[in-house]
């Protein structure tokens, strides 16, 4: 937001960036890091993935991600030309 309004000031669309007054008024949520699975927990994870009753594409994407270790967005937006 601040960057967009800064651009508007630079382009002389507005005189003042009101986003500067908001700095610190909204706190970011605290990051919660999750530990990696223990090796012994992997079989249970695979069983639960197989038991998933949702979309087949979701199951396949999770299984593929376990093999290639990419970010979920990289997997979702991948193109055949990138493979």
N, C-alpha and C positions, 0 to 999 in steps of 0.2 A: 504494500500500500504506500509506504513512504517513498519508494523508488518511483512509483507511477506519478505521485503528486510532485515529486522533485522534478521529474521530466516536464510536467505541466508548467512548473515555475520557469524552467529553462526555456520552454517554448513560449513563455509570456502569455499562457492561457489563464493562469491565476497569479496573484501577487505573493501569496504566502502559502506555505505547506502546513496545513492543519494537522497532519499526522505527527509532526514533531511534538505537539502538545500531548499526544496520546502515549508517548514513549514511557514504558514502565507501568502503564495502567492495566495492562492485560498480562498476566503471568503465564509463561509457557508451562505445560504440564511436565512434571518430573519424569525423566526418562527411566523406564524400568527395564533393566537388562535381564534376560532370561538365560539360565545356564544351558549348556549343550546337553543333549541326552547322553546318558551313560550307555556303553555298548550293550549292556544287558537289557536295556529298554527298547532297543531297535526292533526285535521280533514283535513286541506288543504294538509298536507303532505301525508296522507293516500289516498286522492283522486288522487294526482299526481302519487303516486306509482301505483294505480290501472289503471291509464290512460297511463302508460308507454307502449310503443309499441315495446320494445326490446325483448330480450330473456326471456321466462317465468321463467327460472331458476334464472335469476337476480332478478326478482320481488319476487320470493319465498324466496330467500336468504335475501333480504332486510326486508321482513316481518318477517322472523324468527329471524333476528338479533334484531329487535325491541322488541322481546319477551325475548330473552336470554341474550342480552347485552354482546356479546363477541367481541373481535377484529376480523376484517374482515378476517385476515389470519387464525385465529383459526377456523372460520366457513368454510372457503374454503378448508382447509386441514384436517378437522375433519374426523375421522373414526368411523364406527358403534361401534367398540369395546370401544370407549371412551364415548359413550352415555349411 
